[in-house]
Amino acid sequence: TYSHGSGDPSFRGALGGSAFGLILLFGATAMLWFNEASAVAASSGLLEARSHYAAGTGGITHVTGQLKGTQGGVRDSDHGVEASSSMWLERTPEVYQWKEVEHTTTRKVGHRRDVSETTKTYKYDKVWSASAIDSRDFKAPRGGRHNPPFSEALHTAGRELGRPFDSARWSQPVTLQGLSLGPALLSQAEVPAAAGAPVYAPGRRCDAVARGGGEPDVGCARLTWRHAPLGTQVSALGQRTAAGALVPWRARGGGGGGTSGGYELGLLMRGVHGAEEMFAAAASTNAAWKWGLRAAGAPAAWRIAAACACAACACAAHAA
């Protein structure tokens, strides 16, 4: 396909580009301002947390030990899949479907290089997907690339198997040295892994893969499981509550909001790590985030400003 810009490129295009560039410039500046404010809050919050930990105030606690589940394990009783030492167990239904992959290439052509030639190519692969892929939207629907309705495939599989064929999740309370841990901390220790063997729907579409080694037909449905093992030793840094829980610590900023108000510190790392090492890790993460946004925002702001200046020059030349 071809596209060509209309209007006078030396004035209208420059004027429109200048206005759009100014909007982008304001956006980039706002992002940089927000980044600097967040960096100051994080730095002040870490200093406040360190001082509380050194003084034994503020409830900041460092704990090292092994994660333990209070129920012994999690189990999918419908299909007999069990994860004895896991935070959670998750069941996911999938259907074998056609998937369209689009690849776009663009190049400048024409004497003034003001015409763009865009070429789009489409590739079709068969994949396992946990969501419906509508083959009616394919750009090249010919060739028998038709996906059966996703919900119908799961409903038929459940009916023929005689057991639920849907998504589900089971979890158990987890403690560390007797302190209960919430999702904000536990998620940092999650290393999901496969659990059990896939269960395929009865019927001809899954016969080949169910027998071992073959490729299923499009429309074959299966169930897979994942779990998050409790693992071995972990180290945590957060706030101990009166209820016996370990949660992220929140800075108060000197009681009046301050520069650190709103900053939260809650770390859980696999392995044995001292408190100072974990404070250093938090500082390193904050610095990486700060400099990453700086690297993205500052050059963009300068490029946009330069483009706006060029556009303004073009407008001035046209007016003259």
Secondary structure in CASP SS format (residue, H / E / C, confidence):
PFRMAT SS
TARGET T0000
AUTHOR 0000-0000-0000
METHOD secondary structure of the structure
MODEL  1
T C 1.00
Y E 1.00
S E 1.00
H E 1.00
G C 1.00
S C 1.00
G C 1.00
D C 1.00
P C 1.00
S C 1.00
F C 1.00
R H 1.00
G H 1.00
A H 1.00
L H 1.00
G H 1.00
G H 1.00
S H 1.00
A H 1.00
F H 1.00
G H 1.00
L H 1.00
I H 1.00
L H 1.00
L H 1.00
F H 1.00
G H 1.00
A H 1.00
T H 1.00
A H 1.00
M H 1.00
L H 1.00
W H 1.00
F H 1.00
N H 1.00
E H 1.00
A H 1.00
S H 1.00
A H 1.00
V H 1.00
A H 1.00
A H 1.00
S H 1.00
S H 1.00
G H 1.00
L H 1.00
L H 1.00
E H 1.00
A H 1.00
R H 1.00
S H 1.00
H H 1.00
Y H 1.00
A H 1.00
A H 1.00
G C 1.00
T C 1.00
G C 1.00
G C 1.00
I E 1.00
T E 1.00
H E 1.00
V E 1.00
T E 1.00
G E 1.00
Q E 1.00
L E 1.00
K E 1.00
G E 1.00
T C 1.00
Q C 1.00
G C 1.00
G C 1.00
V E 1.00
R E 1.00
D E 1.00
S C 1.00
D C 1.00
H C 1.00
G C 1.00
V E 1.00
E E 1.00
A E 1.00
S C 1.00
S C 1.00
S E 1.00
M E 1.00
W E 1.00
L E 1.00
E E 1.00
R E 1.00
T E 1.00
P E 1.00
E E 1.00
V E 1.00
Y E 1.00
Q E 1.00
W E 1.00
K E 1.00
E E 1.00
V E 1.00
E E 1.00
H E 1.00
T E 1.00
T E 1.00
T E 1.00
R E 1.00
K E 1.00
V E 1.00
G C 1.00
H C 1.00
R C 1.00
R C 1.00
D C 1.00
V E 1.00
S E 1.00
E E 1.00
T E 1.00
T E 1.00
K E 1.00
T E 1.00
Y E 1.00
K E 1.00
Y E 1.00
D E 1.00
K E 1.00
V E 1.00
W E 1.00
S E 1.00
A C 1.00
S C 1.00
A C 1.00
I C 1.00
D C 1.00
S H 1.00
R H 1.00
D H 1.00
F C 1.00
K C 1.00
A C 1.00
P C 1.00
R C 1.00
G C 1.00
G C 1.00
R C 1.00
H C 1.00
N C 1.00
P C 1.00
P C 1.00
F H 1.00
S H 1.00
E H 1.00
A H 1.00
L H 1.00
H H 1.00
T H 1.00
A H 1.00
G H 1.00
R H 1.00
E H 1.00
L H 1.00
G C 1.00
R C 1.00
P C 1.00
F C 1.00
D C 1.00
S C 1.00
A E 1.00
R E 1.00
W E 1.00
S E 1.00
Q C 1.00
P C 1.00
V E 1.00
T E 1.00
L E 1.00
Q C 1.00
G C 1.00
L E 1.00
S E 1.00
L E 1.00
G C 1.00
P H 1.00
A H 1.00
L H 1.00
L H 1.00
S H 1.00
Q H 1.00
A H 1.00
E C 1.00
V C 1.00
P C 1.00
A E 1.00
A E 1.00
A C 1.00
G C 1.00
A C 1.00
P C 1.00
V E 1.00
Y E 1.00
A C 1.00
P C 1.00
G C 1.00
R H 1.00
R H 1.00
C H 1.00
D H 1.00
A H 1.00
V H 1.00
A H 1.00
R H 1.00
G C 1.00
G C 1.00
G C 1.00
E C 1.00
P C 1.00
D C 1.00
V C 1.00
G C 1.00
C C 1.00
A E 1.00
R E 1.00
L E 1.00
T E 1.00
W E 1.00
R E 1.00
H E 1.00
A E 1.00
P E 1.00
L C 1.00
G C 1.00
T C 1.00
Q E 1.00
V E 1.00
S E 1.00
A E 1.00
L E 1.00
G E 1.00
Q E 1.00
R E 1.00
T C 1.00
A C 1.00
A C 1.00
G C 1.00
A E 1.00
L E 1.00
V E 1.00
P C 1.00
W E 1.00
R E 1.00
A C 1.00
R C 1.00
G C 1.00
G C 1.00
G C 1.00
G C 1.00
G C 1.00
G C 1.00
T C 1.00
S C 1.00
G C 1.00
G C 1.00
Y C 1.00
E E 1.00
L E 1.00
G C 1.00
L E 1.00
L E 1.00
M E 1.00
R E 1.00
G C 1.00
V C 1.00
H C 1.00
G C 1.00
A H 1.00
E H 1.00
E H 1.00
M H 1.00
F H 1.00
A H 1.00
A H 1.00
A H 1.00
A H 1.00
S H 1.00
T H 1.00
N H 1.00
A H 1.00
A H 1.00
W H 1.00
K H 1.00
W H 1.00
G H 1.00
L H 1.00
R H 1.00
A H 1.00
A H 1.00
G H 1.00
A H 1.00
P H 1.00
A H 1.00
A H 1.00
W H 1.00
R H 1.00
I H 1.00
A H 1.00
A H 1.00
A H 1.00
C H 1.00
A H 1.00
C H 1.00
A H 1.00
A H 1.00
C H 1.00
A H 1.00
C H 1.00
A H 1.00
A H 1.00
H H 1.00
A H 1.00
A C 1.00
END
